[in-house]
């Protein structure tokens, strides 16, 4: 939109409407396993040999976008890597898991349900 005023000054603006319709799982170039899903709060993450060696960071967010787990500097020098995640003190609900290995990211959803 371009507008002008009485003194001849012109201003312009751009209006963008962005619709976010969901979160897709971004996968690494290799297979990975997160189980069980749904979980009672304890679950395993397994990363295969094809993942870049080095530092691994794990972040988990609740459905409000709040970070509930943050672990950086996990060693990935020997593969496959198996992580046990214990989230017994969080509420039932949907969580987003984000794992970074080198320059690759993994994002996956996890349902926590402690009901028997």
N, C-alpha and C positions, 0 to 999 in steps of 0.2 A: 504494500500500500504506500503510495506517495501522496503527501499532503503539503500544502503551502499556507502561509499566513499573510496578513496585510502588508508586512514589510518585505515580502518576496522570499523569505527563508523557506527552504524546502527540507522536509524530513521524510525519511522512509523507514518502514518496518516490515518485518517478515513474521508471519504467524505460522507456526508449525503445530499440528496436532499429531501426537504420537500415541498409539494404542499398543500397550503391552498385553499380549493375550496369554502369556504363560511362560514357563521356563522349560527349555528343552534340555535333555541330558547331553552334555558335550562329552564326547568319548575320546580317550587316548587312542593312539594308533594300535593299541594292543587290547586284548580282552582283560577284563577285571571282574571281580566277584565281590558283591556285598550281600551277606546273608546272616541270619534270616531277615526277610522283609515281607511282612511287618515283623517288628522286633519287640521284645519286652523291655528294651533299654540296653541290652548287651548284644553286640553284633560284630562280625568279622569283616575286614576289608582285605582282600588279597590282590596284589599287583603282580603281574607276571614278569618274566625275565626281560621282555622287550621294552620295559619302561626305562627311561633314562636314569642312570645311576646318579647318586648324589643326594642332596637334601630333599626331603619330602615334607610338605606342610599340609596339615589337616585343619579345616575350619568347618564348623557345623552351625547352621542358622535355623532359628525357629520360624514359624509362619509369619511373624511380625517383622522379620528381617534382623532380629537381634542375634548377635554371635553368642552361642552358648558353649562352644568348644573351640579352642585355638591352640594348636600345637605346631611349633615350627622346629626345623632342624632335626627331624627324624632321619636316621641314617638309612640309606638305601644302597649300601655297598654290596650286599649279597642278595640275590634274587632267587626265587620269588620272595616278596615281602608279605608278611601276614600281620595285620594289626588287629588287636582286640580293643573295641571301643565300649566303654561302660558309661551309660547315661542313665543311671538309676534315679537321679534326682531331678529329672525334667518331667514336664507334664506330657500327657498323651497328646499326640498330634502329628502333623507333617513337618519334616525337617529336611533342609537342603544340605547335602554333604558336598564339600569342595576340597579336592585334593590337587596339589600342585607338585609336579615332579619335573625339575628343570624348567623347560619352557612349555610343558604340556599341562593341560588342566583336565580334570575329571569332575563333572557335576552330576549328582544323582539325588533322587528323592528317597527318603526313609520314613516309614510310618512307625511311630512308637505307640504301642498299646499294651498296657500292663494288666488289663482285665483278663481274668481267667475264663 
